[in-house]
Amino acid sequence: MNGINPQTGKRLGKFLWRESDNEREDYLRQLKSKIASGFYSSDMVLSSIVDDLAPAVSNSIDVEVAG
């Protein structure tokens, strides 16, 4: 399986294209672990976005990034 829905031609989600039950269970276990450790918390997500965007924004307005 190539991860594409044959009926719609659209990509399937990461969970759906897993070939075996073991792969799906491993993916869910990893996802649950990340959620439990706060990987997807709002603060971490926003901080990551700011860190990624700060250099680009500072270049466009001629300001140096503090860091």
C-alpha positions as CSV (number, residue, x, y, z in Angstrom):
1,M,0.0,0.0,0.0
2,N,1.4,3.4,-0.9
3,G,-0.7,5.5,1.5
4,I,-3.1,6.8,-1.2
5,N,-6.8,6.1,-1.1
6,P,-7.6,4.4,-4.4
7,Q,-11.1,5.8,-4.5
8,T,-10.3,9.5,-3.8
9,G,-6.6,9.7,-4.8
10,K,-5.9,11.5,-1.5
11,R,-3.3,10.6,1.1
12,L,-4.4,8.5,4.0
13,G,-3.6,9.5,7.5
14,K,-0.5,8.0,9.1
15,F,-2.6,5.6,11.2
16,L,-4.6,4.3,8.3
17,W,-1.8,3.3,6.0
18,R,-0.1,1.1,8.5
19,E,0.1,-2.4,7.1
20,S,-0.2,-4.5,10.2
21,D,-1.9,-4.3,13.5
22,N,1.5,-4.3,15.2
23,E,2.5,-1.1,13.2
24,R,-0.8,0.6,14.2
25,E,-0.4,-0.4,17.8
26,D,3.2,0.9,17.9
27,Y,2.2,4.2,16.3
28,L,-0.6,4.6,18.8
29,R,1.8,3.8,21.7
30,Q,4.3,6.4,20.5
31,L,1.5,9.0,20.0
32,K,0.1,8.4,23.5
33,S,3.6,8.7,25.0
34,K,4.1,12.0,23.2
35,I,0.7,13.3,24.4
36,A,1.4,12.2,28.0
37,S,4.8,13.9,28.0
38,G,3.3,17.2,26.8
39,F,4.8,17.1,23.3
40,Y,1.6,18.5,21.8
41,S,0.8,21.1,24.6
42,S,-0.1,24.6,23.4
43,D,2.9,26.2,25.0
44,M,5.4,23.8,23.4
45,V,3.7,24.1,20.0
46,L,3.6,27.9,20.1
47,S,7.2,28.1,21.3
48,S,8.3,25.9,18.5
49,I,6.4,28.0,15.9
50,V,7.9,31.3,17.3
51,D,11.4,29.8,17.3
52,D,11.0,28.8,13.7
53,L,9.4,32.0,12.5
54,A,11.5,34.6,14.5
55,P,14.6,34.6,12.1
56,A,12.4,35.0,9.0
57,V,10.4,37.8,10.5
58,S,13.4,39.6,11.9
59,N,15.1,39.5,8.5
60,S,12.1,41.0,6.9
61,I,11.9,43.9,9.3
62,D,15.7,44.3,9.8
63,V,15.8,43.4,13.5
64,E,18.2,41.0,15.1
65,V,16.8,38.0,17.0
66,A,17.6,38.1,20.7
67,G,18.9,34.8,21.9
